[in-house]
């Protein structure tokens, strides 16, 4: 507390009641940055899932996915989704798309929010990879104005004005759609939007 290191205090508070020697050793090794040693201890402990949690906490997705295959297959869809989001943010679109697809494939049909997040990611990454038709179809199928706008912004940056305008229209953002149609000198497509606003 005097250090000050509030994160360390919270962590130590959380593990002070741990009695399993291997589990406690794993937490200490993790705290000191010795992740391989921590993983070994966690896997020998009464709570091997702690190794999986550690890799997830430190965004070490390859290790987390590898462990989840045997330790907790039911957690794979969530890990794939989180990994895909990080890959997308780093610009690794092809790998992100693969992970979004895997997350969607393995998910329970009841988890609609999870499925929608996967489809939104698939839409964005497909568009960035040049698979415009597939990306646009995914975005339109979701019927989510936020996703349609995100995809429209990506398309506009790629100078795909007509496609971006279509998605802005799907999102109900008629001003942006009309602006892009006008930019492409497509006055006929822009005109109905003006009439709708009136």
N, C-alpha and C positions, 0 to 999 in steps of 0.2 A: 504493500500500500504506500510505503514511503518512497518507493523507487522513482516515480510512480508508474505502476504497470497494472492498471485495473483488469486488463484481460487475463493476466497471470493469476491475479487474486481469484477471479471467477473460476478459472480452470482448477486451481488448487482446492477451492471450496467444493467443487464438483467431485473431485476424486479422493477427498480426505476420508471418506467412509468405505473406500474399496478395500476388501480384505484379500481378494485373490492376488497372490504374489506376482503372477505373470501379467495379470491385467494392470496392476499398479506399475510394474516395471515398464510395460508398454506405454502407459500414459507419460511416465517420466522421460523415456527415450524420445517419444514424440515431441514433448515439450522442449527437449534439448536439440531437436532437429535431426535425430538419428532415426530416420523413418524406416530403413530396412530392418534395424534391430527392433524397433517398435512393432513392426509387422510380425516378426518372428514371435515376440512375446505374446501379442494379441492372439495369434493363431493357436498358441499353446494354452491360452487362458480359458476360463469358463464362458467367455463371451467373444468368440472369434469374429463376430460381426463388427467388433470395434475396429478391426483392421480395415474393413470396408468403409466404415464411417470416417476413419482417418484419411484415407485416400480421397474420399468425396470432399471432406472439409478443406483439403489442400488442392482441390481441383486436379488431382492426378487420375484422370479418367481412364487411361489405358490399364493401370493397375486395378482400379476399381472394377472395371468391366471384367477383367480377368478373374478376379476374386469372386465377383457376383455369380459367374457361371456355375460355380460349385457351391458357394456358401449360401447365396440368396437369389435364386433365379427370378423370384417374383419382383425383385428390385431393379432388374435390368431395364425395363422400359423407362423408369424415372431417371436412371443414370444415363441412358442413351440420350434422353431429351436434354438433360443438363449439359452433357458433353457437346451435343449438337449446337446448343445456343452459344457455348464458348467458342467452338470452332467457327461458327458464323461470324461472331464478333471479331475474330482474328483474321477474317477474310479467306478462310479455308472452306470455300463453298461446296466443293465436291464431297469432301469428307463429312461436312455438316449435313448435306442432303442424305448421304448414306445412313448417318446416325438418326436423323429424323424419321426416315423410312423404317429403320429397325425398331425405333421406339413405338411407332404406330403399329407395326406388324405384331409386336409382342404384347401390346397393351390389352387390358380387359375391355370388352365392349361397353361396360358400364361407366368407364372413366371418360366421359365426354369432354371434360375440360382438358384433360391430357391429350386426347385425340385432336381437339381443335388447335392446341398449341403446336402439335406435330404438323398438322396440315398447313397452318400459317407459316411455319418454318420451311416446309416443302415449297410453298408458293414463292416465298422470298428468294430461296436459294435457286430454284429452277429459273426464275427470271434473271438472276445475276449470272447464271451459267448459260444464258441464251435460249433456254427452253421456254420461250415466251408463252406459247399456247397452253402448255401444261400448267405453268405458274399462274396464268390468268384464270384458267378453269378452276384451279384449286381455290384461288382467292374468291371467285364469284360463288362457288359452291358453299363456302363458309357463311356467306351472308353477314359478314362482320364488317361494318364500316371502317373500323380501325385498321384491319388487315388490308382492306381494299386501298385505303389511303397510303399505307406503308408501301404497298406494291406499286401504286401509282407514282409515288415519289421516286422509287428506284427506276421505273420506266422513263420518267421525265428526265432523270439524270443521264440515262442512256440515249436520250433524244428520240425515244419511241413515243412521240407525242400523241398519236391516235390511240394507241393502246392505253397510255396513261390516262387520257381523257375518258376512255370507256370505264376504267376502274374508278376514277373520280365520280363519274356519273352513278356508278353502282353504290358508291358511298354517300350519295346525296350531296356531293360537293360540286354543284352545278357551275359556280363561278370559275373554279379551277379548270373544270372540263371545257367550258366555253373558251377560256383563255388559250388553252392548248390547241383547240380546234382552229381558233383564229390564227394562232401562230403558224399552223400548217396550211393556212388559207382555205380551210374547209368551212366556209361560212354557212353552208347548208346545214351541217351538223351542229354548228354553234347556235343557229337561230332558234330551234325548238327549246333549247335551254333557257333562252331569254324570255320566251313566251311563258314557260313554266314558272319562272320567277315572278312574272307579272300576275 
